[in-house]
Amino acid sequence: MTGDLAWRQKAQGMLEKSRQLSQGSPEATKSYEEYAERIRYRLDSREIIDKPEYDRRFRPAKVEAKN
């Protein structure tokens, strides 16, 4: 949110570590991919939105499937 390059790099490093840790399980990999997509959006836009709002904006099919 601050735009500080050091924090962005730290977040990207943690995403990479999470990716590596998730590789042992298909379920963990799926969760990682969903989460990482939202975090990359946050890093790029510097806008923090929760999962339901992210789904509403970028995954309308997922929101419709729940209704």
mmCIF file as Biopython writes it, N, C-alpha, C and O atoms, coordinates in Angstrom:
data_model
#
loop_
_atom_site.group_PDB
_atom_site.id
_atom_site.type_symbol
_atom_site.label_atom_id
_atom_site.label_alt_id
_atom_site.label_comp_id
_atom_site.label_asym_id
_atom_site.label_entity_id
_atom_site.label_seq_id
_atom_site.pdbx_PDB_ins_code
_atom_site.Cartn_x
_atom_site.Cartn_y
_atom_site.Cartn_z
_atom_site.occupancy
_atom_site.B_iso_or_equiv
_atom_site.auth_seq_id
_atom_site.auth_asym_id
_atom_site.pdbx_PDB_model_num
ATOM 1   N N  . MET A ? 1  ? 0.817   -1.181  0.000   1.0 0.0 1  A 1 
ATOM 2   C CA . MET A ? 1  ? 0.000   0.000   0.000   1.0 0.0 1  A 1 
ATOM 3   C C  . MET A ? 1  ? 0.870   1.258   0.000   1.0 0.0 1  A 1 
ATOM 4   O O  . MET A ? 1  ? 0.464   2.289   -0.537  1.0 0.0 1  A 1 
ATOM 5   N N  . THR A ? 2  ? 2.051   1.183   0.591   1.0 0.0 2  A 1 
ATOM 6   C CA . THR A ? 2  ? 2.914   2.359   0.669   1.0 0.0 2  A 1 
ATOM 7   C C  . THR A ? 2  ? 3.655   2.631   -0.624  1.0 0.0 2  A 1 
ATOM 8   O O  . THR A ? 2  ? 4.063   3.763   -0.883  1.0 0.0 2  A 1 
ATOM 9   N N  . GLY A ? 3  ? 3.831   1.611   -1.430  1.0 0.0 3  A 1 
ATOM 10  C CA . GLY A ? 3  ? 4.597   1.762   -2.658  1.0 0.0 3  A 1 
ATOM 11  C C  . GLY A ? 3  ? 6.089   1.598   -2.444  1.0 0.0 3  A 1 
ATOM 12  O O  . GLY A ? 3  ? 6.875   1.771   -3.375  1.0 0.0 3  A 1 
ATOM 13  N N  . ASP A ? 4  ? 6.483   1.268   -1.229  1.0 0.0 4  A 1 
ATOM 14  C CA . ASP A ? 4  ? 7.898   1.084   -0.899  1.0 0.0 4  A 1 
ATOM 15  C C  . ASP A ? 4  ? 8.414   -0.191  -1.575  1.0 0.0 4  A 1 
ATOM 16  O O  . ASP A ? 4  ? 7.885   -1.281  -1.357  1.0 0.0 4  A 1 
ATOM 17  N N  . LEU A ? 5  ? 9.434   -0.036  -2.382  1.0 0.0 5  A 1 
ATOM 18  C CA . LEU A ? 5  ? 9.988   -1.150  -3.151  1.0 0.0 5  A 1 
ATOM 19  C C  . LEU A ? 5  ? 10.467  -2.294  -2.249  1.0 0.0 5  A 1 
ATOM 20  O O  . LEU A ? 5  ? 10.319  -3.461  -2.611  1.0 0.0 5  A 1 
ATOM 21  N N  . ALA A ? 6  ? 11.029  -1.981  -1.099  1.0 0.0 6  A 1 
ATOM 22  C CA . ALA A ? 6  ? 11.524  -3.024  -0.199  1.0 0.0 6  A 1 
ATOM 23  C C  . ALA A ? 6  ? 10.387  -3.932  0.268   1.0 0.0 6  A 1 
ATOM 24  O O  . ALA A ? 6  ? 10.557  -5.150  0.325   1.0 0.0 6  A 1 
ATOM 25  N N  . TRP A ? 7  ? 9.230   -3.354  0.602   1.0 0.0 7  A 1 
ATOM 26  C CA . TRP A ? 7  ? 8.088   -4.164  1.042   1.0 0.0 7  A 1 
ATOM 27  C C  . TRP A ? 7  ? 7.531   -4.993  -0.106  1.0 0.0 7  A 1 
ATOM 28  O O  . TRP A ? 7  ? 7.116   -6.135  0.093   1.0 0.0 7  A 1 
ATOM 29  N N  . ARG A ? 8  ? 7.521   -4.427  -1.298  1.0 0.0 8  A 1 
ATOM 30  C CA . ARG A ? 8  ? 7.047   -5.169  -2.473  1.0 0.0 8  A 1 
ATOM 31  C C  . ARG A ? 8  ? 7.943   -6.390  -2.720  1.0 0.0 8  A 1 
ATOM 32  O O  . ARG A ? 8  ? 7.449   -7.489  -2.972  1.0 0.0 8  A 1 
ATOM 33  N N  . GLN A ? 9  ? 9.247   -6.186  -2.644  1.0 0.0 9  A 1 
ATOM 34  C CA . GLN A ? 9  ? 10.174  -7.290  -2.858  1.0 0.0 9  A 1 
ATOM 35  C C  . GLN A ? 9  ? 10.019  -8.361  -1.787  1.0 0.0 9  A 1 
ATOM 36  O O  . GLN A ? 9  ? 10.099  -9.555  -2.078  1.0 0.0 9  A 1 
ATOM 37  N N  . LYS A ? 10 ? 9.798   -7.933  -0.551  1.0 0.0 10 A 1 
ATOM 38  C CA . LYS A ? 10 ? 9.592   -8.899  0.534   1.0 0.0 10 A 1 
ATOM 39  C C  . LYS A ? 10 ? 8.322   -9.713  0.279   1.0 0.0 10 A 1 
ATOM 40  O O  . LYS A ? 10 ? 8.322   -10.931 0.455   1.0 0.0 10 A 1 
ATOM 41  N N  . ALA A ? 11 ? 7.246   -9.049  -0.132  1.0 0.0 11 A 1 
ATOM 42  C CA . ALA A ? 11 ? 5.997   -9.752  -0.431  1.0 0.0 11 A 1 
ATOM 43  C C  . ALA A ? 11 ? 6.181   -10.740 -1.577  1.0 0.0 11 A 1 
ATOM 44  O O  . ALA A ? 11 ? 5.671   -11.859 -1.521  1.0 0.0 11 A 1 
ATOM 45  N N  . GLN A ? 12 ? 6.905   -10.333 -2.612  1.0 0.0 12 A 1 
ATOM 46  C CA . GLN A ? 12 ? 7.149   -11.230 -3.739  1.0 0.0 12 A 1 
ATOM 47  C C  . GLN A ? 12 ? 8.002   -12.424 -3.311  1.0 0.0 12 A 1 
ATOM 48  O O  . GLN A ? 12 ? 7.785   -13.543 -3.776  1.0 0.0 12 A 1 
ATOM 49  N N  . GLY A ? 13 ? 8.953   -12.190 -2.443  1.0 0.0 13 A 1 
ATOM 50  C CA . GLY A ? 13 ? 9.774   -13.287 -1.924  1.0 0.0 13 A 1 
ATOM 51  C C  . GLY A ? 13 ? 8.948   -14.279 -1.118  1.0 0.0 13 A 1 
ATOM 52  O O  . GLY A ? 13 ? 9.152   -15.489 -1.213  1.0 0.0 13 A 1 
ATOM 53  N N  . MET A ? 14 ? 8.018   -13.762 -0.328  1.0 0.0 14 A 1 
ATOM 54  C CA . MET A ? 14 ? 7.156   -14.643 0.454   1.0 0.0 14 A 1 
ATOM 55  C C  . MET A ? 14 ? 6.199   -15.420 -0.452  1.0 0.0 14 A 1 
ATOM 56  O O  . MET A ? 14 ? 5.891   -16.580 -0.180  1.0 0.0 14 A 1 
ATOM 57  N N  . LEU A ? 15 ? 5.732   -14.785 -1.520  1.0 0.0 15 A 1 
ATOM 58  C CA . LEU A ? 15 ? 4.898   -15.506 -2.486  1.0 0.0 15 A 1 
ATOM 59  C C  . LEU A ? 15 ? 5.664   -16.662 -3.118  1.0 0.0 15 A 1 
ATOM 60  O O  . LEU A ? 15 ? 5.125   -17.754 -3.302  1.0 0.0 15 A 1 
ATOM 61  N N  . GLU A ? 16 ? 6.908   -16.411 -3.443  1.0 0.0 16 A 1 
ATOM 62  C CA . GLU A ? 16 ? 7.737   -17.467 -4.036  1.0 0.0 16 A 1 
ATOM 63  C C  . GLU A ? 16 ? 7.941   -18.608 -3.041  1.0 0.0 16 A 1 
ATOM 64  O O  . GLU A ? 16 ? 7.870   -19.781 -3.410  1.0 0.0 16 A 1 
ATOM 65  N N  . LYS A ? 17 ? 8.190   -18.265 -1.797  1.0 0.0 17 A 1 
ATOM 66  C CA . LYS A ? 17 ? 8.357   -19.298 -0.772  1.0 0.0 17 A 1 
ATOM 67  C C  . LYS A ? 17 ? 7.066   -20.101 -0.627  1.0 0.0 17 A 1 
ATOM 68  O O  . LYS A ? 17 ? 7.104   -21.325 -0.505  1.0 0.0 17 A 1 
ATOM 69  N N  . SER A ? 18 ? 5.928   -19.416 -0.641  1.0 0.0 18 A 1 
ATOM 70  C CA . SER A ? 18 ? 4.634   -20.098 -0.560  1.0 0.0 18 A 1 
ATOM 71  C C  . SER A ? 18 ? 4.425   -21.023 -1.748  1.0 0.0 18 A 1 
ATOM 72  O O  . SER A ? 18 ? 3.918   -22.135 -1.599  1.0 0.0 18 A 1 
ATOM 73  N N  . ARG A ? 19 ? 4.818   -20.559 -2.928  1.0 0.0 19 A 1 
ATOM 74  C CA . ARG A ? 19 ? 4.687   -21.401 -4.125  1.0 0.0 19 A 1 
ATOM 75  C C  . ARG A ? 19 ? 5.481   -22.692 -3.969  1.0 0.0 19 A 1 
ATOM 76  O O  . ARG A ? 19 ? 4.991   -23.780 -4.271  1.0 0.0 19 A 1 
ATOM 77  N N  . GLN A ? 20 ? 6.696   -22.554 -3.500  1.0 0.0 20 A 1 
ATOM 78  C CA . GLN A ? 20 ? 7.544   -23.731 -3.321  1.0 0.0 20 A 1 
ATOM 79  C C  . GLN A ? 20 ? 6.957   -24.701 -2.300  1.0 0.0 20 A 1 
ATOM 80  O O  . GLN A ? 20 ? 6.986   -25.915 -2.502  1.0 0.0 20 A 1 
ATOM 81  N N  . LEU A ? 21 ? 6.430   -24.166 -1.213  1.0 0.0 21 A 1 
ATOM 82  C CA . LEU A ? 21 ? 5.865   -25.020 -0.175  1.0 0.0 21 A 1 
ATOM 83  C C  . LEU A ? 21 ? 4.576   -25.705 -0.630  1.0 0.0 21 A 1 
ATOM 84  O O  . LEU A ? 21 ? 4.245   -26.784 -0.138  1.0 0.0 21 A 1 
ATOM 85  N N  . SER A ? 22 ? 3.862   -25.106 -1.543  1.0 0.0 22 A 1 
ATOM 86  C CA . SER A ? 22 ? 2.583   -25.673 -1.988  1.0 0.0 22 A 1 
ATOM 87  C C  . SER A ? 22 ? 2.742   -26.777 -3.020  1.0 0.0 22 A 1 
ATOM 88  O O  . SER A ? 22 ? 1.776   -27.482 -3.311  1.0 0.0 22 A 1 
ATOM 89  N N  . GLN A ? 23 ? 3.915   -26.943 -3.573  1.0 0.0 23 A 1 
ATOM 90  C CA . GLN A ? 23 ? 4.100   -27.881 -4.686  1.0 0.0 23 A 1 
ATOM 91  C C  . GLN A ? 23 ? 3.869   -29.337 -4.322  1.0 0.0 23 A 1 
ATOM 92  O O  . GLN A ? 23 ? 3.689   -30.157 -5.222  1.0 0.0 23 A 1 
ATOM 93  N N  . GLY A ? 24 ? 3.865   -29.688 -3.070  1.0 0.0 24 A 1 
ATOM 94  C CA . GLY A ? 24 ? 3.688   -31.086 -2.686  1.0 0.0 24 A 1 
ATOM 95  C C  . GLY A ? 24 ? 2.251   -31.567 -2.708  1.0 0.0 24 A 1 
ATOM 96  O O  . GLY A ? 24 ? 2.001   -32.767 -2.600  1.0 0.0 24 A 1 
ATOM 97  N N  . SER A ? 25 ? 1.306   -30.657 -2.846  1.0 0.0 25 A 1 
ATOM 98  C CA . SER A ? 25 ? -0.104  -31.032 -2.756  1.0 0.0 25 A 1 
ATOM 99  C C  . SER A ? 25 ? -0.921  -30.294 -3.811  1.0 0.0 25 A 1 
ATOM 100 O O  . SER A ? 25 ? -0.823  -29.072 -3.923  1.0 0.0 25 A 1 
ATOM 101 N N  . PRO A ? 26 ? -1.726  -31.023 -4.587  1.0 0.0 26 A 1 
ATOM 102 C CA . PRO A ? 26 ? -2.583  -30.349 -5.575  1.0 0.0 26 A 1 
ATOM 103 C C  . PRO A ? 26 ? -3.541  -29.344 -4.929  1.0 0.0 26 A 1 
ATOM 104 O O  . PRO A ? 26 ? -3.790  -28.277 -5.491  1.0 0.0 26 A 1 
ATOM 105 N N  . GLU A ? 27 ? -4.079  -29.678 -3.756  1.0 0.0 27 A 1 
ATOM 106 C CA . GLU A ? 27 ? -4.991  -28.773 -3.067  1.0 0.0 27 A 1 
ATOM 107 C C  . GLU A ? 27 ? -4.260  -27.499 -2.616  1.0 0.0 27 A 1 
ATOM 108 O O  . GLU A ? 27 ? -4.786  -26.394 -2.750  1.0 0.0 27 A 1 
ATOM 109 N N  . ALA A ? 28 ? -3.057  -27.665 -2.087  1.0 0.0 28 A 1 
ATOM 110 C CA . ALA A ? 28 ? -2.263  -26.508 -1.651  1.0 0.0 28 A 1 
ATOM 111 C C  . ALA A ? 28 ? -1.869  -25.645 -2.851  1.0 0.0 28 A 1 
ATOM 112 O O  . ALA A ? 28 ? -1.863  -24.417 -2.757  1.0 0.0 28 A 1 
ATOM 113 N N  . THR A ? 29 ? -1.544  -26.277 -3.967  1.0 0.0 29 A 1 
ATOM 114 C CA . THR A ? 29 ? -1.184  -25.530 -5.174  1.0 0.0 29 A 1 
ATOM 115 C C  . THR A ? 29 ? -2.369  -24.707 -5.666  1.0 0.0 29 A 1 
ATOM 116 O O  . THR A ? 29 ? -2.204  -23.551 -6.055  1.0 0.0 29 A 1 
ATOM 117 N N  . LYS A ? 30 ? -3.550  -25.292 -5.650  1.0 0.0 30 A 1 
ATOM 118 C CA . LYS A ? 30 ? -4.760  -24.574 -6.072  1.0 0.0 30 A 1 
ATOM 119 C C  . LYS A ? 30 ? -5.016  -23.375 -5.162  1.0 0.0 30 A 1 
ATOM 120 O O  . LYS A ? 30 ? -5.328  -22.285 -5.643  1.0 0.0 30 A 1 
ATOM 121 N N  . SER A ? 31 ? -4.886  -23.568 -3.864  1.0 0.0 31 A 1 
ATOM 122 C CA . SER A ? 31 ? -5.074  -22.469 -2.909  1.0 0.0 31 A 1 
ATOM 123 C C  . SER A ? 31 ? -4.037  -21.382 -3.121  1.0 0.0 31 A 1 
ATOM 124 O O  . SER A ? 31 ? -4.360  -20.195 -3.091  1.0 0.0 31 A 1 
ATOM 125 N N  . TYR A ? 32 ? -2.789  -21.786 -3.334  1.0 0.0 32 A 1 
ATOM 126 C CA . TYR A ? 32 ? -1.724  -20.821 -3.574  1.0 0.0 32 A 1 
ATOM 127 C C  . TYR A ? 32 ? -2.038  -19.983 -4.815  1.0 0.0 32 A 1 
ATOM 128 O O  . TYR A ? 32 ? -1.933  -18.757 -4.777  1.0 0.0 32 A 1 
ATOM 129 N N  . GLU A ? 33 ? -2.419  -20.632 -5.899  1.0 0.0 33 A 1 
ATOM 130 C CA . GLU A ? 33 ? -2.666  -19.910 -7.148  1.0 0.0 33 A 1 
ATOM 131 C C  . GLU A ? 33 ? -3.785  -18.879 -6.989  1.0 0.0 33 A 1 
ATOM 132 O O  . GLU A ? 33 ? -3.692  -17.772 -7.519  1.0 0.0 33 A 1 
ATOM 133 N N  . GLU A ? 34 ? -4.836  -19.243 -6.262  1.0 0.0 34 A 1 
ATOM 134 C CA . GLU A ? 34 ? -5.942  -18.315 -6.034  1.0 0.0 34 A 1 
ATOM 135 C C  . GLU A ? 34 ? -5.472  -17.134 -5.187  1.0 0.0 34 A 1 
ATOM 136 O O  . GLU A ? 34 ? -5.774  -15.983 -5.499  1.0 0.0 34 A 1 
ATOM 137 N N  . TYR A ? 35 ? -4.749  -17.416 -4.137  1.0 0.0 35 A 1 
ATOM 138 C CA . TYR A ? 35 ? -4.268  -16.379 -3.225  1.0 0.0 35 A 1 
ATOM 139 C C  . TYR A ? 35 ? -3.240  -15.478 -3.912  1.0 0.0 35 A 1 
ATOM 140 O O  . TYR A ? 35 ? -3.312  -14.254 -3.800  1.0 0.0 35 A 1 
ATOM 141 N N  . ALA A ? 36 ? -2.298  -16.076 -4.613  1.0 0.0 36 A 1 
ATOM 142 C CA . ALA A ? 36 ? -1.221  -15.309 -5.255  1.0 0.0 36 A 1 
ATOM 143 C C  . ALA A ? 36 ? -1.780  -14.334 -6.287  1.0 0.0 36 A 1 
ATOM 144 O O  . ALA A ? 36 ? -1.270  -13.224 -6.436  1.0 0.0 36 A 1 
ATOM 145 N N  . GLU A ? 37 ? -2.814  -14.743 -6.987  1.0 0.0 37 A 1 
ATOM 146 C CA . GLU A ? 37 ? -3.443  -13.864 -7.977  1.0 0.0 37 A 1 
ATOM 147 C C  . GLU A ? 37 ? -3.961  -12.593 -7.300  1.0 0.0 37 A 1 
ATOM 148 O O  . GLU A ? 37 ? -3.777  -11.490 -7.817  1.0 0.0 37 A 1 
ATOM 149 N N  . ARG A ? 38 ? -4.611  -12.752 -6.142  1.0 0.0 38 A 1 
ATOM 150 C CA . ARG A ? 38 ? -5.129  -11.585 -5.409  1.0 0.0 38 A 1 
ATOM 151 C C  . ARG A ? 38 ? -4.007  -10.716 -4.855  1.0 0.0 38 A 1 
ATOM 152 O O  . ARG A ? 38 ? -4.101  -9.489  -4.880  1.0 0.0 38 A 1 
ATOM 153 N N  . ILE A ? 39 ? -2.945  -11.346 -4.356  1.0 0.0 39 A 1 
ATOM 154 C CA . ILE A ? 39 ? -1.834  -10.572 -3.798  1.0 0.0 39 A 1 
ATOM 155 C C  . ILE A ? 39 ? -1.112  -9.800  -4.903  1.0 0.0 39 A 1 
ATOM 156 O O  . ILE A ? 39 ? -0.717  -8.653  -4.698  1.0 0.0 39 A 1 
ATOM 157 N N  . ARG A ? 40 ? -0.941  -10.409 -6.051  1.0 0.0 40 A 1 
ATOM 158 C CA . ARG A ? 40 ? -0.296  -9.685  -7.167  1.0 0.0 40 A 1 
ATOM 159 C C  . ARG A ? 40 ? -1.144  -8.484  -7.590  1.0 0.0 40 A 1 
ATOM 160 O O  . ARG A ? 40 ? -0.608  -7.430  -7.934  1.0 0.0 40 A 1 
ATOM 161 N N  . TYR A ? 41 ? -2.459  -8.647  -7.564  1.0 0.0 41 A 1 
ATOM 162 C CA . TYR A ? 41 ? -3.340  -7.512  -7.852  1.0 0.0 41 A 1 
ATOM 163 C C  . TYR A ? 41 ? -3.096  -6.400  -6.834  1.0 0.0 41 A 1 
ATOM 164 O O  . TYR A ? 41 ? -2.976  -5.232  -7.203  1.0 0.0 41 A 1 
ATOM 165 N N  . ARG A ? 42 ? -3.025  -6.761  -5.568  1.0 0.0 42 A 1 
ATOM 166 C CA . ARG A ? 42 ? -2.785  -5.770  -4.518  1.0 0.0 42 A 1 
ATOM 167 C C  . ARG A ? 42 ? -1.456  -5.052  -4.726  1.0 0.0 42 A 1 
ATOM 168 O O  . ARG A ? 42 ? -1.367  -3.833  -4.578  1.0 0.0 42 A 1 
ATOM 169 N N  . LEU A ? 43 ? -0.436  -5.812  -5.067  1.0 0.0 43 A 1 
ATOM 170 C CA . LEU A ? 43 ? 0.879   -5.199  -5.287  1.0 0.0 43 A 1 
ATOM 171 C C  . LEU A ? 43 ? 0.860   -4.254  -6.485  1.0 0.0 43 A 1 
ATOM 172 O O  . LEU A ? 43 ? 1.467   -3.184  -6.441  1.0 0.0 43 A 1 
ATOM 173 N N  . ASP A ? 44 ? 0.178   -4.638  -7.537  1.0 0.0 44 A 1 
ATOM 174 C CA . ASP A ? 44 ? 0.137   -3.813  -8.747  1.0 0.0 44 A 1 
ATOM 175 C C  . ASP A ? 44 ? -0.748  -2.583  -8.595  1.0 0.0 44 A 1 
ATOM 176 O O  . ASP A ? 44 ? -0.400  -1.499  -9.063  1.0 0.0 44 A 1 
ATOM 177 N N  . SER A ? 45 ? -1.896  -2.755  -7.937  1.0 0.0 45 A 1 
ATOM 178 C CA . SER A ? 45 ? -2.854  -1.654  -7.845  1.0 0.0 45 A 1 
ATOM 179 C C  . SER A ? 45 ? -2.701  -0.829  -6.572  1.0 0.0 45 A 1 
ATOM 180 O O  . SER A ? 45 ? -3.166  0.309   -6.502  1.0 0.0 45 A 1 
ATOM 181 N N  . ARG A ? 46 ? -2.045  -1.411  -5.562  1.0 0.0 46 A 1 
ATOM 182 C CA . ARG A ? 46 ? -1.918  -0.792  -4.239  1.0 0.0 46 A 1 
ATOM 183 C C  . ARG A ? 46 ? -3.299  -0.554  -3.622  1.0 0.0 46 A 1 
ATOM 184 O O  . ARG A ? 46 ? -3.504  0.389   -2.858  1.0 0.0 46 A 1 
ATOM 185 N N  . GLU A ? 47 ? -4.231  -1.433  -3.973  1.0 0.0 47 A 1 
ATOM 186 C CA . GLU A ? 47 ? -5.582  -1.397  -3.423  1.0 0.0 47 A 1 
ATOM 187 C C  . GLU A ? 47 ? -5.833  -2.716  -2.705  1.0 0.0 47 A 1 
ATOM 188 O O  . GLU A ? 47 ? -5.673  -3.790  -3.285  1.0 0.0 47 A 1 
ATOM 189 N N  . ILE A ? 48 ? -6.219  -2.629  -1.461  1.0 0.0 48 A 1 
ATOM 190 C CA . ILE A ? 48 ? -6.490  -3.829  -0.682  1.0 0.0 48 A 1 
ATOM 191 C C  . ILE A ? 48 ? -7.988  -4.088  -0.688  1.0 0.0 48 A 1 
ATOM 192 O O  . ILE A ? 48 ? -8.780  -3.293  -0.180  1.0 0.0 48 A 1 
ATOM 193 N N  . ILE A ? 49 ? -8.354  -5.216  -1.274  1.0 0.0 49 A 1 
ATOM 194 C CA . ILE A ? 49 ? -9.749  -5.640  -1.267  1.0 0.0 49 A 1 
ATOM 195 C C  . ILE A ? 49 ? -9.799  -7.065  -0.755  1.0 0.0 49 A 1 
ATOM 196 O O  . ILE A ? 49 ? -8.835  -7.817  -0.902  1.0 0.0 49 A 1 
ATOM 197 N N  . ASP A ? 50 ? -10.925 -7.442  -0.152  1.0 0.0 50 A 1 
ATOM 198 C CA . ASP A ? 50 ? -11.044 -8.790  0.379   1.0 0.0 50 A 1 
ATOM 199 C C  . ASP A ? 50 ? -11.418 -9.776  -0.730  1.0 0.0 50 A 1 
ATOM 200 O O  . ASP A ? 50 ? -11.714 -9.386  -1.859  1.0 0.0 50 A 1 
ATOM 201 N N  . LYS A ? 51 ? -11.395 -11.052 -0.379  1.0 0.0 51 A 1 
ATOM 202 C CA . LYS A ? 51 ? -11.646 -12.097 -1.366  1.0 0.0 51 A 1 
ATOM 203 C C  . LYS A ? 51 ? -13.022 -11.975 -2.032  1.0 0.0 51 A 1 
ATOM 204 O O  . LYS A ? 51 ? -13.112 -12.092 -3.254  1.0 0.0 51 A 1 
ATOM 205 N N  . PRO A ? 52 ? -14.101 -11.744 -1.263  1.0 0.0 52 A 1 
ATOM 206 C CA . PRO A ? 52 ? -15.396 -11.612 -1.943  1.0 0.0 52 A 1 
ATOM 207 C C  . PRO A ? 52 ? -15.429 -10.466 -2.962  1.0 0.0 52 A 1 
ATOM 208 O O  . PRO A ? 52 ? -16.025 -10.605 -4.030  1.0 0.0 52 A 1 
ATOM 209 N N  . GLU A ? 53 ? -14.802 -9.352  -2.639  1.0 0.0 53 A 1 
ATOM 210 C CA . GLU A ? 53 ? -14.772 -8.229  -3.584  1.0 0.0 53 A 1 
ATOM 211 C C  . GLU A ? 53 ? -13.914 -8.567  -4.803  1.0 0.0 53 A 1 
ATOM 212 O O  . GLU A ? 53 ? -14.272 -8.223  -5.929  1.0 0.0 53 A 1 
ATOM 213 N N  . TYR A ? 54 ? -12.786 -9.237  -4.581  1.0 0.0 54 A 1 
ATOM 214 C CA . TYR A ? 54 ? -11.928 -9.647  -5.700  1.0 0.0 54 A 1 
ATOM 215 C C  . TYR A ? 54 ? -12.714 -10.582 -6.628  1.0 0.0 54 A 1 
ATOM 216 O O  . TYR A ? 54 ? -12.699 -10.421 -7.849  1.0 0.0 54 A 1 
ATOM 217 N N  . ASP A ? 55 ? -13.395 -11.557 -6.028  1.0 0.0 55 A 1 
ATOM 218 C CA . ASP A ? 55 ? -14.189 -12.486 -6.837  1.0 0.0 55 A 1 
ATOM 219 C C  . ASP A ? 55 ? -15.276 -11.746 -7.619  1.0 0.0 55 A 1 
ATOM 220 O O  . ASP A ? 55 ? -15.499 -12.034 -8.795  1.0 0.0 55 A 1 
ATOM 221 N N  . ARG A ? 56 ? -15.945 -10.805 -6.977  1.0 0.0 56 A 1 
ATOM 222 C CA . ARG A ? 56 ? -17.001 -10.052 -7.649  1.0 0.0 56 A 1 
ATOM 223 C C  . ARG A ? 56 ? -16.453 -9.297  -8.858  1.0 0.0 56 A 1 
ATOM 224 O O  . ARG A ? 56 ? -17.083 -9.261  -9.914  1.0 0.0 56 A 1 
ATOM 225 N N  . ARG A ? 57 ? -15.278 -8.699  -8.694  1.0 0.0 57 A 1 
ATOM 226 C CA . ARG A ? 57 ? -14.693 -7.905  -9.784  1.0 0.0 57 A 1 
ATOM 227 C C  . ARG A ? 57 ? -14.077 -8.746  -10.893 1.0 0.0 57 A 1 
ATOM 228 O O  . ARG A ? 57 ? -14.240 -8.445  -12.076 1.0 0.0 57 A 1 
ATOM 229 N N  . PHE A ? 58 ? -13.374 -9.794  -10.506 1.0 0.0 58 A 1 
ATOM 230 C CA . PHE A ? 58 ? -12.525 -10.494 -11.483 1.0 0.0 58 A 1 
ATOM 231 C C  . PHE A ? 58 ? -12.913 -11.948 -11.748 1.0 0.0 58 A 1 
ATOM 232 O O  . PHE A ? 58 ? -12.396 -12.566 -12.678 1.0 0.0 58 A 1 
ATOM 233 N N  . ARG A ? 59 ? -13.805 -12.490 -10.950 1.0 0.0 59 A 1 
ATOM 234 C CA . ARG A ? 59 ? -14.236 -13.874 -11.146 1.0 0.0 59 A 1 
ATOM 235 C C  . ARG A ? 59 ? -15.756 -13.966 -11.067 1.0 0.0 59 A 1 
ATOM 236 O O  . ARG A ? 59 ? -16.290 -14.662 -10.204 1.0 0.0 59 A 1 
ATOM 237 N N  . PRO A ? 60 ? -16.448 -13.276 -11.950 1.0 0.0 60 A 1 
ATOM 238 C CA . PRO A ? 60 ? -17.922 -13.268 -11.851 1.0 0.0 60 A 1 
ATOM 239 C C  . PRO A ? 60 ? -18.542 -14.659 -11.956 1.0 0.0 60 A 1 
ATOM 240 O O  . PRO A ? 60 ? -19.588 -14.908 -11.356 1.0 0.0 60 A 1 
ATOM 241 N N  . ALA A ? 61 ? -17.931 -15.551 -12.690 1.0 0.0 61 A 1 
ATOM 242 C CA . ALA A ? 61 ? -18.479 -16.906 -12.809 1.0 0.0 61 A 1 
ATOM 243 C C  . ALA A ? 61 ? -18.451 -17.615 -11.462 1.0 0.0 61 A 1 
ATOM 244 O O  . ALA A ? 61 ? -19.355 -18.389 -11.147 1.0 0.0 61 A 1 
ATOM 245 N N  . LYS A ? 62 ? -17.439 -17.360 -10.683 1.0 0.0 62 A 1 
ATOM 246 C CA . LYS A ? 62 ? -17.319 -17.979 -9.354  1.0 0.0 62 A 1 
ATOM 247 C C  . LYS A ? 62 ? -18.406 -17.446 -8.425  1.0 0.0 62 A 1 
ATOM 248 O O  . LYS A ? 62 ? -18.982 -18.207 -7.648  1.0 0.0 62 A 1 
ATOM 249 N N  . VAL A ? 63 ? -18.688 -16.155 -8.495  1.0 0.0 63 A 1 
ATOM 250 C CA . VAL A ? 63 ? -19.714 -15.540 -7.666  1.0 0.0 63 A 1 
ATOM 251 C C  . VAL A ? 63 ? -21.091 -16.052 -8.069  1.0 0.0 63 A 1 
ATOM 252 O O  . VAL A ? 63 ? -21.920 -16.343 -7.207  1.0 0.0 63 A 1 
ATOM 253 N N  . GLU A ? 64 ? -21.342 -16.164 -9.375  1.0 0.0 64 A 1 
ATOM 254 C CA . GLU A ? 64 ? -22.624 -16.659 -9.871  1.0 0.0 64 A 1 
ATOM 255 C C  . GLU A ? 64 ? -22.848 -18.106 -9.473  1.0 0.0 64 A 1 
ATOM 256 O O  . GLU A ? 64 ? -23.980 -18.506 -9.198  1.0 0.0 64 A 1 
ATOM 257 N N  . ALA A ? 65 ? -21.783 -18.895 -9.440  1.0 0.0 65 A 1 
ATOM 258 C CA . ALA A ? 65 ? -21.913 -20.310 -9.079  1.0 0.0 65 A 1 
ATOM 259 C C  . ALA A ? 65 ? -22.357 -20.469 -7.627  1.0 0.0 65 A 1 
ATOM 260 O O  . ALA A ? 65 ? -23.019 -21.448 -7.286  1.0 0.0 65 A 1 
ATOM 261 N N  . LYS A ? 66 ? -21.997 -19.514 -6.771  1.0 0.0 66 A 1 
ATOM 262 C CA . LYS A ? 66 ? -22.394 -19.583 -5.365  1.0 0.0 66 A 1 
ATOM 263 C C  . LYS A ? 66 ? -23.865 -19.231 -5.181  1.0 0.0 66 A 1 
ATOM 264 O O  . LYS A ? 66 ? -24.501 -19.684 -4.230  1.0 0.0 66 A 1 
ATOM 265 N N  . ASN A ? 67 ? -24.402 -18.428 -6.086  1.0 0.0 67 A 1 
ATOM 266 C CA . ASN A ? 67 ? -25.805 -17.975 -5.949  1.0 0.0 67 A 1 
ATOM 267 C C  . ASN A ? 67 ? -26.779 -18.931 -6.542  1.0 0.0 67 A 1 
ATOM 268 O O  . ASN A ? 67 ? -27.985 -18.688 -6.503  1.0 0.0 67 A 1 
#
